[in-house]
Amino acid sequence: MGWKTLDDMDLGGKRVLVRVDINVPVEDGRVTDTTRIDRIVPTVKDILVKGGTPVLLAHFGRPKGKVVPEMSLAQVLPALEKALGKPVTFVEDLSAAADATGIQLLENLRFHPGEEGNDPAFAQTLAALGDVYCNDAFSAAHRAHASTEALARLLPACAGRLMQAELSALEAALSKPERPVGAVVGGAKVSTKIALLENLVQRLDVLVIGGGMANTFHAAAGADMGASLQEPDFYQTAKDILARANAAGCRVILPMDGLVAREFAAGATHEVMMLRPETRLAADQMVLDAGPDSIKEVTLALAGLKTLIWNGPMGAFEITPFDTATKAAAQAAAELTRNGTLVSVAGGGDTVAALNQAGVASDFTYISTAGGAFLEWMEGKTLPGVAALST
């Protein structure tokens, strides 16, 4: 896909409408995590260096087209100014935006019904406020909203630095990967990742399935997984995914053993049990993590890859010792990345938390904070906000 970046644009003396995602957690009127704010700083500073005036467009919460004072972006302003090291003009009324100077932050776009409705008239109203459009909100690119889709078609458009980094990383991982390419896909339920798994098995050389969803695959093969988290309604889906993988030449790795306990609690008494079609767990037993033999198999598989995509933990990583497999595999992937033999791209809320817990997030090639957009990209879907930037 062809898309322009800030390097391709003449911004001298121009107002640049920058779609950003600063939908950050706030408690008692204060931002508690500035990660999303910090990640837009390079784009804003580059626009200033190139002589442009950044006009930031953003949303906060889900006001559903109505003015909700508790969802005003005004509460984000102090953290934004601190991150940028510069004053920011807060524009509460769009009618006053054209006269504002310096870096500007417009009030929550979702206060306007035309935003989520992708209304052409609202997009025209926004377009009149600037000369160039820059999308730096990959995390909102899977939504066809006025500020992510319609607006991009009305002005000269480009990707911001964060959007550029996301697209480059994902293209390197899935669109044009260095092979062999593999993925670790974990999490609780098969039902939430059917499209993802169906797409990946067509593209990968190796697919590691972990977490609660692996129980559904084992049960589909005939194992009695006891009280383990599983989805009987998706046994056939699991079989179909394995059949697709086999037809596509994708090797699927399921846990061959697991840590089995009778309660979901930190430090719970547990034992290692082999996981096969003939496995029969007691009614109160549950698999909470992959076992030592599985860790060895996954680590060995990772060592044979050139590209890795990671989404979801391999076990109940929130509690010890059921975080063992996730940590071990993540640390192995991190070491391979540090050694320069592996390109590793990860994304998803639980994924980021798990990699941070393992102490290796900074060692991965790229970690996406885009959530739903990251998943939809991996599912092979066209993202409206990205397609609108295509040249």
PyMOL commands that set and color helices and strands:
alter all, ss='L'
color gray80, all
select helices_A, chain A and resi 6-8+35-38+41-49+69-71+73-84+94-99+109-111+113-116+120-127+138-140+146-153+161-175+194-200+212-220+232-248+292-303+324-338+349-357+361-363+372-378+384-387
alter helices_A, ss='H'
color red, helices_A
select strands_A, chain A and resi 15-19+26-27+30-31+53-57+89-91+104-106+132-135+157-159+181-185+206-209+251-253+257-261+270-274+286-290+307-311+343-347+366-368
alter strands_A, ss='S'
color yellow, strands_A
deselect
rebuild
show_as cartoon
